[in-house]
């Protein structure tokens, strides 16, 4: 098997291409991505109290994540534009971090893993943007696919535990 046979985004001459999904049957597809923004305890407390000068951090980050999921194909060159059926972005505030979980669903020809990962990443970036005047030391980490269902490749469930 040549390298070109292994990579579905390469044509026989090794050039980038969008994978042809026209022969696939639509199926219900769902993906969950998780990530974390580490911050000082003072910053986490300020977010929890709604005391960030730019406004309600988690509400804005939620909307940003939803918008990002819908615009993934505009950001990632070889992603297919999808009709997204549902996007949920949720947060859990810890002592010195905010955990993010983004889930995306569709009935379509290809999966929504990239949409979930993009939603999680942009929500994390939005948290950083809204809190950076208080805490420039924040780090975004652990963005990963945690679950995927539907499609020819079947289900995937990450076996490791959530970030500490």
C-alpha positions as CSV (number, residue, x, y, z in Angstrom):
1,X,0.0,0.0,0.0
2,X,1.4,3.4,-1.0
3,X,1.3,6.5,1.1
4,X,-1.3,7.9,-1.3
5,X,-3.6,4.9,-0.6
6,X,-3.4,5.6,3.2
7,X,-4.3,9.2,3.1
8,X,-7.9,9.8,1.9
9,X,-7.3,13.5,1.3
10,X,-4.7,12.9,-1.4
11,X,-5.5,12.0,-5.0
12,X,-3.5,9.4,-6.9
13,X,-0.9,12.1,-7.8
14,X,-0.5,13.1,-4.1
15,X,-2.4,16.4,-4.4
16,X,-4.9,17.5,-1.7
17,X,-8.5,16.8,-2.4
18,X,-11.8,16.7,-0.6
19,X,-13.0,13.2,0.0
20,X,-15.9,12.1,-2.2
21,X,-18.8,11.2,0.2
22,X,-21.6,11.2,-2.5
23,X,-22.0,7.5,-2.4
24,X,-22.5,7.3,1.3
25,X,-25.8,6.8,3.0
26,X,-26.9,9.5,5.5
27,X,-26.7,8.4,9.1
28,X,-27.2,10.0,12.5
29,X,-23.7,11.2,13.6
30,X,-22.6,12.7,16.9
31,X,-19.2,13.8,18.3
32,X,-18.1,15.1,21.6
33,X,-14.9,17.0,22.2
34,X,-13.5,18.2,25.5
35,X,-10.8,20.7,26.5
36,X,-9.6,22.8,29.3
37,X,-8.5,26.4,30.0
38,X,-6.1,26.5,33.0
39,X,-6.0,29.9,34.9
40,X,-5.3,31.4,38.2
41,X,-7.8,30.7,41.0
42,X,-8.6,34.4,41.1
43,X,-9.6,34.3,37.4
44,X,-11.7,31.1,37.8
45,X,-13.5,32.8,40.8
46,X,-14.1,36.0,38.8
47,X,-15.6,34.0,35.9
48,X,-17.8,32.1,38.4
49,X,-19.0,35.3,40.0
50,X,-19.6,37.0,36.7
51,X,-17.0,39.6,37.6
52,X,-15.1,39.8,34.3
53,X,-15.1,43.3,32.8
54,X,-15.9,42.1,29.2
55,X,-19.2,40.4,30.4
56,X,-20.6,37.0,30.8
57,X,-17.6,34.8,29.8
58,X,-19.4,31.5,29.5
59,X,-22.4,32.8,27.6
60,X,-20.2,34.5,25.0
61,X,-17.9,31.4,24.8
62,X,-21.0,29.2,24.3
63,X,-22.3,31.3,21.4
64,X,-18.7,31.4,19.9
65,X,-18.4,27.6,20.1
66,X,-21.8,27.1,18.4
67,X,-20.9,29.6,15.6
68,X,-17.6,27.9,15.2
69,X,-19.2,24.5,14.7
70,X,-21.4,25.9,12.0
71,X,-18.4,27.5,10.2
72,X,-15.9,24.6,10.5
73,X,-15.7,24.1,6.7
74,X,-14.7,27.8,6.3
75,X,-11.8,27.2,8.7
76,X,-10.5,23.7,7.8
77,X,-9.8,23.6,4.1
78,X,-10.9,20.0,3.3
79,X,-13.9,19.7,5.6
80,X,-17.3,19.3,4.0
81,X,-19.9,21.9,4.8
82,X,-22.6,20.2,6.9
83,X,-26.1,20.8,7.9
84,X,-25.7,20.8,11.7
85,X,-28.7,19.5,13.6
86,X,-27.5,20.4,17.2
87,X,-24.6,22.0,19.0
88,X,-24.2,22.1,22.8
89,X,-21.3,23.7,24.5
90,X,-21.1,23.3,28.3
91,X,-18.6,24.3,31.0
92,X,-17.5,23.2,34.4
93,X,-15.6,25.7,36.5
94,X,-12.9,24.3,38.8
95,X,-10.7,26.0,41.3
96,X,-8.1,27.0,38.7
97,X,-9.6,25.9,35.3
98,X,-12.7,25.7,33.1
99,X,-13.5,22.4,31.4
100,X,-15.3,22.6,28.1
101,X,-17.5,20.0,26.5
102,X,-18.9,20.5,23.0
103,X,-21.2,18.0,21.3
104,X,-22.4,18.2,17.7
105,X,-25.0,16.1,15.9
106,X,-26.2,15.8,12.3
107,X,-27.8,13.4,9.9
108,X,-25.5,13.3,7.0
109,X,-22.9,11.7,4.8
110,X,-19.8,12.5,7.0
111,X,-19.0,12.9,10.6
112,X,-18.9,15.9,12.9
113,X,-15.7,15.3,14.8
114,X,-14.0,18.4,13.3
115,X,-17.1,20.5,14.2
116,X,-17.0,19.4,17.8
117,X,-13.2,20.0,18.1
118,X,-13.6,23.4,16.5
119,X,-16.5,24.4,18.8
120,X,-14.4,23.3,21.8
121,X,-11.3,25.2,20.6
122,X,-13.1,28.4,19.8
123,X,-14.9,28.4,23.1
124,X,-11.6,28.0,24.8
125,X,-10.1,30.8,22.8
126,X,-13.1,33.0,23.6
127,X,-12.6,32.4,27.4
128,X,-8.9,33.3,27.0
129,X,-9.9,36.5,25.1
130,X,-12.4,37.6,27.6
131,X,-10.1,37.0,30.6
132,X,-6.7,37.9,29.2
133,X,-6.7,41.4,30.9
134,X,-6.9,39.6,34.2
135,X,-4.7,36.6,33.5
136,X,-2.3,36.4,30.6
137,X,-0.8,33.1,31.9
138,X,-3.9,31.0,31.0
139,X,-3.2,27.9,28.9
140,X,-5.6,26.0,26.6
141,X,-5.0,22.2,26.8
142,X,-6.3,18.7,26.4
143,X,-8.6,19.5,23.4
144,X,-9.5,16.0,22.2
145,X,-12.2,13.9,20.6
146,X,-14.0,11.9,23.4
147,X,-16.8,10.2,21.5
148,X,-18.0,9.7,18.0
149,X,-21.0,7.7,16.8
150,X,-22.4,6.9,13.4
151,X,-20.9,6.3,10.0
152,X,-19.0,3.5,8.4
153,X,-16.2,3.5,10.9
154,X,-18.6,3.0,13.8
155,X,-18.3,4.3,17.4
156,X,-15.3,5.6,19.2
157,X,-15.0,6.3,23.0
158,X,-11.9,7.7,24.6
159,X,-10.9,5.4,27.4
160,X,-8.9,7.8,29.5
161,X,-10.4,9.9,32.3
162,X,-11.1,13.7,32.0
163,X,-8.3,16.1,32.6
164,X,-7.4,16.7,36.3
